[in-house]
Amino acid sequence: MIDLFSDTRTEPTPGMRQAMADAEVGDEQAGLDPTVNALCERVAGLLGKPAAVYLPSGTMCNEISYRVHCRPGDAIILDRTAHGITAEAGGPAALAGAMMHPLDGDRGRFTVDQVSAALSSGSRYEPRSRVVSIEQTSNFGGGAVWPVQQMHAICDLAAQRGLATHMDGARLMNAVVAGGEDAARHAAPFDSAWLDFSKGLGAPVGAVLAGSAGFIDEAWRLKQQMGGAMRQAGIIAAAGLYALDHHVERLADDHANARRLAEGLAETPGVLLDPAQVETNIIFFDLAPSAPPASQVAQRLEDKGVRIGAMGPRRMRAVTHLGVDADGVEVALKAVAAVLT
């Protein structure tokens, strides 16, 4: 199966599996696991933050951050397509008691002026604007990369108005590789930021949330409360360290494969796609009215050994990753052409 459904479909490489097997371990909950501690120190340094905590998932990173930054009834400003709205089962409302204030950005990226217009006036009748949250890269924006200067300008405005800022870094390293600026530069103005290992970096599980020492102390309390504290977690943390050593630069291969896939799809009758919008490893494309519905196309492709997600009646998403090489992309293109013709 050539699985382009998501970069979460990656599997640990043999080298990563060996690193996991060889990992030194201890009681993570007591701060005694040397591999977890090493990973947290590594990510804190990578993001330019004083402290970090290892968590099972990026979703937990978001939920804990929102709870630290918010009080019940406060508002979180973010794009309408952001993960916190679309894919966390209402977690910000259920766990932080927060309201979501969605903005209609350009492929997931909003502007300083949009944030300024969204801020509460201070009236006691309104929910208080408390957090601005940015997803780098924007998943439902088709892997669009936020320009660093645009993020920094939004963070500057938020700081002036007393709001916290949070970066959902599920695919931050894709943005780093695509744009050429290091992760610390991306994360510098944010009060909290996290890095995911279970997507393009290829680890089976885990993310690291970073921020100030005080922020991480409170995040640890919530990690404990939510059942996220672990024991001999070095076995999985070792995969994160291996990924940082071996799987960051190779993200460029995923981007190149995505560009080739996008170019081929754009040339396929029945596909509506502008390849110029593909910046990293995520491709959204639409099916022409003459083509079958996306659900049928997805099923016919799967019958041919290619998995691409149906994201709506006529919308599909393909995501490249280390589990699909250039030859796999060519096979996928032939399958799409066969199904649509």
ChimeraX attribute file (.defattr): number of C-alpha atoms within 10 A of each C-alpha:
attribute: neighborCount
match mode: 1-to-1
recipient: residues
	/A:1	12
	/A:2	19
	/A:3	22
	/A:4	25
	/A:5	20
	/A:6	19
	/A:7	24
	/A:8	18
	/A:9	19
	/A:10	21
	/A:11	18
	/A:12	20
	/A:13	16
	/A:14	9
	/A:15	13
	/A:16	23
	/A:17	18
	/A:18	14
	/A:19	19
	/A:20	22
	/A:21	14
	/A:22	12
	/A:23	20
	/A:24	16
	/A:25	20
	/A:26	19
	/A:27	16
	/A:28	19
	/A:29	16
	/A:30	10
	/A:31	11
	/A:32	15
	/A:33	22
	/A:34	20
	/A:35	25
	/A:36	29
	/A:37	18
	/A:38	15
	/A:39	24
	/A:40	24
	/A:41	18
	/A:42	18
	/A:43	27
	/A:44	24
	/A:45	16
	/A:46	17
	/A:47	25
	/A:48	19
	/A:49	22
	/A:50	16
	/A:51	21
	/A:52	29
	/A:53	24
	/A:54	26
	/A:55	26
	/A:56	22
	/A:57	19
	/A:58	23
	/A:59	20
	/A:60	21
	/A:61	29
	/A:62	25
	/A:63	23
	/A:64	26
	/A:65	32
	/A:66	31
	/A:67	19
	/A:68	18
	/A:69	19
	/A:70	23
	/A:71	14
	/A:72	16
	/A:73	17
	/A:74	22
	/A:75	26
	/A:76	28
	/A:77	23
	/A:78	26
	/A:79	27
	/A:80	20
	/A:81	21
	/A:82	23
	/A:83	21
	/A:84	25
	/A:85	18
	/A:86	11
	/A:87	11
	/A:88	15
	/A:89	12
	/A:90	15
	/A:91	19
	/A:92	24
	/A:93	21
	/A:94	12
	/A:95	14
	/A:96	20
	/A:97	18
	/A:98	24
	/A:99	20
	/A:100	21
	/A:101	20
	/A:102	16
	/A:103	19
	/A:104	14
	/A:105	15
	/A:106	11
	/A:107	19
	/A:108	25
	/A:109	25
	/A:110	20
	/A:111	16
	/A:112	17
	/A:113	10
	/A:114	14
	/A:115	18
	/A:116	13
	/A:117	10
	/A:118	14
	/A:119	21
	/A:120	15
	/A:121	12
	/A:122	10
	/A:123	8
	/A:124	8
	/A:125	8
	/A:126	13
	/A:127	19
	/A:128	22
	/A:129	26
	/A:130	25
	/A:131	25
	/A:132	25
	/A:133	25
	/A:134	27
	/A:135	28
	/A:136	28
	/A:137	29
	/A:138	26
	/A:139	22
	/A:140	21
	/A:141	22
	/A:142	22
	/A:143	26
	/A:144	25
	/A:145	25
	/A:146	21
	/A:147	15
	/A:148	16
	/A:149	11
	/A:150	14
	/A:151	23
	/A:152	18
	/A:153	14
	/A:154	24
	/A:155	24
	/A:156	17
	/A:157	16
	/A:158	22
	/A:159	16
	/A:160	9
	/A:161	13
	/A:162	12
	/A:163	22
	/A:164	23
	/A:165	26
	/A:166	26
	/A:167	27
	/A:168	26
	/A:169	28
	/A:170	26
	/A:171	26
	/A:172	26
	/A:173	26
	/A:174	28
	/A:175	27
	/A:176	22
	/A:177	18
	/A:178	16
	/A:179	15
	/A:180	9
	/A:181	14
	/A:182	15
	/A:183	20
	/A:184	16
	/A:185	15
	/A:186	25
	/A:187	26
	/A:188	17
	/A:189	21
	/A:190	25
	/A:191	21
	/A:192	29
	/A:193	31
	/A:194	29
	/A:195	29
	/A:196	27
	/A:197	28
	/A:198	26
	/A:199	20
	/A:200	29
	/A:201	30
	/A:202	28
	/A:203	27
	/A:204	19
	/A:205	19
	/A:206	22
	/A:207	27
	/A:208	28
	/A:209	32
	/A:210	33
	/A:211	25
	/A:212	14
	/A:213	13
	/A:214	11
	/A:215	19
	/A:216	22
	/A:217	15
	/A:218	15
	/A:219	25
	/A:220	20
	/A:221	14
	/A:222	19
	/A:223	23
	/A:224	13
	/A:225	10
	/A:226	13
	/A:227	9
	/A:228	16
	/A:229	20
	/A:230	18
	/A:231	14
	/A:232	19
	/A:233	25
	/A:234	28
	/A:235	20
	/A:236	23
	/A:237	33
	/A:238	26
	/A:239	31
	/A:240	34
	/A:241	24
	/A:242	22
	/A:243	22
	/A:244	18
	/A:245	10
	/A:246	14
	/A:247	20
	/A:248	17
	/A:249	16
	/A:250	15
	/A:251	23
	/A:252	17
	/A:253	18
	/A:254	25
	/A:255	23
	/A:256	17
	/A:257	24
	/A:258	25
	/A:259	22
	/A:260	18
	/A:261	24
	/A:262	26
	/A:263	17
	/A:264	20
	/A:265	23
	/A:266	16
	/A:267	14
	/A:268	18
	/A:269	15
	/A:270	20
	/A:271	23
	/A:272	17
	/A:273	20
	/A:274	14
	/A:275	20
	/A:276	9
	/A:277	17
	/A:278	24
	/A:279	21
	/A:280	28
	/A:281	32
	/A:282	29
	/A:283	28
	/A:284	24
	/A:285	21
	/A:286	20
	/A:287	20
	/A:288	15
	/A:289	11
	/A:290	10
	/A:291	17
	/A:292	16
	/A:293	18
	/A:294	21
	/A:295	18
	/A:296	15
	/A:297	22
	/A:298	22
	/A:299	17
	/A:300	18
	/A:301	22
	/A:302	17
	/A:303	12
	/A:304	18
	/A:305	14
	/A:306	22
	/A:307	22
	/A:308	23
	/A:309	22
	/A:310	22
	/A:311	16
	/A:312	12
	/A:313	13
	/A:314	19
	/A:315	18
	/A:316	22
	/A:317	21
	/A:318	22
	/A:319	28
	/A:320	32
	/A:321	29
	/A:322	20
	/A:323	18
	/A:324	20
	/A:325	14
	/A:326	16
	/A:327	9
	/A:328	19
	/A:329	21
	/A:330	15
	/A:331	14
	/A:332	26
	/A:333	20
	/A:334	15
	/A:335	19
	/A:336	24
	/A:337	17
	/A:338	13
	/A:339	18
	/A:340	18
	/A:341	10
